[in-house]
Amino acid sequence: MRVYHTSDMQIECPDNLHSRNALDFGKGFYVTKLKEQAEKYAQRFTALGSNAYLHEYEYKPCADFKIKVFEHYDDEWLRFVCNCRRGGDDYKQYDIIEGGVANDKVFRTVDLYMSGIYTLEQALQKLIYEAPNHQLCLISQAAIDCCLKLVEITQIKSEENGQD
């Protein structure tokens, strides 16, 4: 399967060391199978005048790794994401985690749940209307090294003027 990663720098050898903490699925190297999603993410860099690079990798999961897949925005996904965003380490029991992204709209619901304004039931009721997008987090360096192979790096031009 082809997967994509966007960054402000070229990444020929991905690692899990440069990831930020407290992300949806913990600290790891994030990719998506949705090219459009990765291209849209590039706007975060180009809008600030930075370079943006779209990385295309071939992803082949290995049976040797512990993989967790969240098929839907459900109570298990919500609790897991909240734990990770609070700095918890539940994610460390897996090598690879796949599921929906807590994008801006979804994150508002997650944030209201985390702050105690929404109950679990209220949050889940809001999330059922959201179509999951996609993220794949490779947590262990062994999984990154085994499952990802760089195919191509393309510089994304700014939409405003077609310039770098």
N, C-alpha and C positions, 0 to 999 in steps of 0.2 A: 504494500500500500504506500502511496506517496503521501508524505506529510510535509508541513511547512512551518518555518520559524522566521520571525521578523526581528531584526535588531538594527542598531545604529552602527554596527561593525560587522565585518565578515568573520564567520565562525566556521573554520574548517574542521576543528576538533572540539566538538561540544563537551562541556563538563557540567557537573552539578555544583561546583564550588561558587560560581558567580551568580547563582540564583538568589533572589531576595527571599527573606523569611516571611512566614505568615501569608502565603498565597493559598488559593483554593485547595490544592492538593499537596501543600507543603513545599519544601525546598527541593527543586529538581530542574530538569531541562524540559521546557514546555514546547510542544508542537501541536499542530492541528491538521486534520485531514481536509479542512475546508480552505482552499486557496484564497477565496474571496475574503474570508475572515482574516487571514494573515496579511493580505494586501491592505485591507481597511486599517489594520493595526499600524501599518507603516505610516499612516497619516499623523500618528502621535509624534513621530520623529521629524517628518518633513515640515509639519506645521511650525516646529521650533527652529527650522533651518538646518537640521541635522541630516546626515546621510541616513538612508534606510536601505537595508538589504533583505531581500527575500531569499531564504535558504530552502532548497528542496532536497529532501532526504528520502531514501527508500527505507521503509520501516518493516522489519520482519520480526515479530515477537518470537522469543525462544521459550520452549516449554520449561526450561530450567528456572524461570523467574516467577515470582509470585505476583500475579496481575489481578487488580481489582477493577471491575467495570461497573459504572453507574449508568443504567439504561435510561433513567428518568430523573427529573427533579422530584425527589420524594423525601420522606422523613430521614432515611438513612443518608442520602446525599446532603441534606440540609445540616444534619448534626455533624457529619464528617467535615464539611466545609467550615462550619462555625468553629469546630475544634482546631482545625489548621489555622484559620485566620486569627484565632486567639493565641497562637504560638504553641499549640499542642503538638504532640509527636506521634499521633495515631498512624500517620502516613508512613512512618519508618518501618512498619511491618510488611510493606509492599516494595517491589522493585519498579512497578509500573502501575499508574492509575489513569483510568480513562473515564470521561464523562462530560457533562455540560459545564459551561463557564458561568460564573457569577458575574455577568456583564453589568452595565450600569443599571438597567431596569431590574434585573434579577437581584443585584446586590442591594438595592433599596429595600427589598423584601427581607433579604438575609440580615441586613443591618437592623431593621425594625424588630426582627425576631431576636437577634443577639442582644438588643437593648431592653428587651422585655415588653415592648409596646405591642407586638403581635404574639399571640400564643402559637404553638406549633401548628394547630389546626388552621388558624388564620393565615399563617405563612404558606402552608401547603395549598390552601384554597387559591391564593394569589399565584403561586407557581404553576398550577395546572394549566394556566392560560399561556404560558411561555413555552415556545418551541426551543428545546435545547440546542445550543450550538455545540462546539466540540473542542475538547482539549485532551491532550495525552501528556502526562507528566512522567518522565523517566527519572526515577529517584536515585537508583544506584548507578555508580559509574560503570559497573559491569554491564548493566542493561543498556546504557548509552552506547558503550563500545561494541556490544554484540548485536544490537537491534537496529542501529542507525548507520546508514551509509550515505555520505554526501553525494548528491547528483549534480547540483548546480547552485550557484549564487548569482542573483540578478539585482542590480541596483534599481531601486524604485525612484522614479522622478516625482517631484512635487507636482500636484494636480494644478496648482495656480498658474505656473508658467512653463511647465515641462522641463524645468531645470533641475540640476542636482540639489 
